[in-house]
Amino acid sequence: MINKDAIIAILRSEFEYNMHRRRNHLMTLAALATTLFFIIYTYSAGGLSEVFTGYLYIQDEYLWAALLYSPALFLYLLGIFIGADVFPHDIEEGYVDTLYTLPSSRIDLFIGKLLGGYLSLTVYILIIEAIIAATIYILLQVSIDVIILLGLISGFALASLVFYTISIYLGIRMRSWINVTLLSLSMLLVSPFTEYFIYGLGLSNNPIIKVLFNLLPHRPLEMPISVVYSLIGADNISIGVIDPVTGLIIIALYTLLFTSISASKFIESDFI
């Protein structure tokens, strides 16, 4: 039977741990520094418009949307960092023995730690995007609609679930933050190159290949920018990224798959 009080206590503990984790702070600073450089350069020289237009297939008047999306890689890396550490840090830092003393079941531990890590990831995303939006407003005099900003934040939070849950599963199996991080990063890098390789072979018009493309783990990560395009009515832009509905379906499939097998592995294993 699930103990709600135990889950909340574990969630709070995991959330506070991740919010004080130095490497999470460094990744947050890297995301902000990179994006703020783009914004300041745009403000001072106006030279990034063509770069963003070419990279994201976006018109000049929607440059702010590209700026909001620019820290995407760092946000997904942050999801990997946090997911890879949710369970291994108890072993690596010698806290695993204390888990025996908690008045909670394995399922309580799993749910609490899973939600605590994800809540901290969502808060980091919220902080980063809020700072970027404020900077865009101050320097570029572009006022971003709250609904659009929340749509992008929600898109990032949902898309991050893909590699977050993959890292959770790998963390339970491998019990090493660095090993899980390296493996997840490899998947994040290999996935798009697999798509480019198949495109290079001229197989992109095959309907079966097109479906398989959307199942590659990096594809749902494009969803946040397509959500913004939809909200601003930029349907006429040939964006070449996954549509929001397809993205949500793929994210749900990955999340359900890796959460369920992670729970099964954690409950049945000798992790604690």
N, C-alpha and C positions, 0 to 999 in steps of 0.2 A: 504494500500500500504506500502511495506517495505521501510524503510528509512535507506540506507546503512551507511550514516554518523553517525546516531544515534546508529546503531548496533556496529560500530567500536569503538565509544566512550564508550559504555557500556562494550564491550569486553575488552578494555584497562583497564577500571576501575576495572573490576572483576579480570582480570589477575594480576594487581598490588596488589590488596587486598590479593589474595591467595599466591603470592610470598613473602608477608611480614607477613603472618599468622604464629605465633609462633608454634602452634601445628603441622603445616605442616613441619616446620623445624625440630621439634623433631622426627617426623616419618622418615624423610629423614636421620637424624643422626642415628636412630636405624637401618635402612636398611644398611647403610654404616658400622656401627660398627660391626654388626653381620657378614656381608660378609667379611670384612677386617680381622676379627678374624679367620674365616675359612682359608683365604689365608695365613695369617701369620703362623698359625698352620701347614698348609700344607708345607710351606716353611721351617719351623724349624724342624718338626718331620716327615712329610710325612705320617701322620697317618690317614688322611681323605679319602684317595683314595678308600679304601674298603667301607667306609660309603657311599660315593657318588655313587660308582659302584652298591651297593645293592639298594640304594634308587631310583636312576634314571635309573637303568638298562643300565649303560653307561660304556664303556671300559676306561681303565686307561688313554689312550692317549687323551681322550676327557674330561678329568677332568676339564679343563678350562671352558667348556660349562656348567658343573654343577655349577661351582663357579659363573658364570655370571647369572645363573638362581636362585641362592640361595636367593636373596632378594625378590623373587616373592610375598611372603605373605605380606611383608611390602608395596610393591608397590600397591597391591590391597587394602590394608587397607588405603593407602593414597588416592586412588580413592574414597573410601567410605567417608573418612573424608572431602574431597573437595566437592564431590557431595552432601553430606548431608548438607553442609553449604552454597551452592550457593544461595538459596532463604531464608532460615530461618535467616541468619545473618542480613538481612535488618530489620527484626522484632525485633530480640533479641538485636540489638545494636541501635535501634531507628532511623534507616535510611529510614524506609518504607515510611514515609510522604514525603520525598524528591523525591520519584519516581513519585509522582503526578505532580511535577513541570517540569519533563523532557519532551522535545518536541518529544516524541516518543510514539508509540503504544504499546500495551501489547505484540504483537508478536515480535516487535523490542527488547523489554526488555528480553523476553524469549530467543530469538536467541543469543543476545549479552552475556547474563549471562551464558548460556549453553556453548557457544564456549569459553568464557573467562576462565571459570573454567577448561574446558578440555585442553585448551592450556597450562595452568599452570601445570596441571598434567603431560602432555607430556614433558614439560621442566624439571620437577623434575626427571622423568624417564631417560631422556637424561643425566642429570648431574650425577645421581647415577651410571648408567651403564658406563659412560665415566671414572669416577674415579675408578671403579672396574677394567675396562679393563686396565687402566694405571698401577694400582697396580699389576695386574697379569703379565704385561710385565716387570715391574721393579724387582719384587721378584722372579717370576717363569720363567722368560725369555721366555715367550710364546707370540708371536706376533699374535694378533687376526686380521683377515681380516676385513676391513672396511665394506664390504658387509654383512658379517655374523653379525657383531655388529649392523649394522643398521637394519638387519632383526630381530634380537632379540628385539631391541628397538621398532620397528614397531609392533612386536607381542605383547609386553607388553602394548603398547599404545592402540592397538585394543582390547585386552582381557580385559583391564581395563574398557572399555565402558560398560560391562555387569553390574557390580555393581555401576558404576558411574551413569548410567541412571536410575537404580533402585532407587538409593539414591536420585536422582533429583526428581523423582516422589513422593517418600515418604516425601521428604522435603516440597513439595508443599502442600501435604495433612496434614502432622502432624505439620509443622511449628516449629519444635524444633530440633536443631542439635543433642543433646544428645539422644533423643528418636529415631531419624532416624538412628543414628550410631549404637545404641544397637540392633535395629531390623535388620539392614543390616548385622551386625556382626553375629547375630544369624543365619541368612540365610546362610552366608558363612560357618559357622561351621556345621550346620545341614545337608546341602546338601551332603557333602562327606560321612557323617555317614549313610545317607539314602542309598547311593550306597553300602557301606560296609555291611549294614544290609541285603539288598536284595541278595547280593552275599552270605552271610552266610546262607540264606534260600535255596541256590542251584538253584536260578532262573536265573542265569546269562547267561545260554545258550539259553534262550527263545529269539527269534529274536525281538519280540515286546519290551521286557524288554531292550534289547541292544539299541534300538532306543530311548527309554525313558531315558536311562542313559545319552545319549548325550544332552538331554534337561535339565538336572540338571544344575543349574546356575554355579556350580564350574567347570564343565567339560571344557568349553572354556578357562579357566584360564591356562590350560596345553599347550595351543597352542604355546606360544613362544618357548619352548624347542623343540617341534616337528619341528618348522620352522628351528631352528639351525641344528637339525639332518638332515633335508632334504638338507640344504645348504652345509653341510660338507660331504654329501654322506654316512651317517651312516645308510643306509637303512637296513643293515643286523642286526642291533641292535633291539632286541625285547623290545621296549620301553613302550608299554602298555599305551600310552597316545593318546589323540585325534589327528587325522591327521589335517594338516593345512586347507585343503579345508572344511572339516566338521566343524572345529572350526570357520572359517570365516562365514559360513552359519548360525551357531547358534548365533554368535555374532551379525550378521546383524539382525536376527529375534528379539533378545532381545532389540537391540538398536532402531530399528524402532518401536517396540511395545511400549516401555516405553517413548521414545521421543514423539511419537504422543499422547499418553494419558496424558503425562505431559503437553504438549502444550495446549491440549484441557482443561485440568483442570485449568491451570494458566489463560487462556484467559477468561474462563467462570466464574471463582470463584471471590470471593471478597478479594483476596489476597492483592490487592492494591485498 
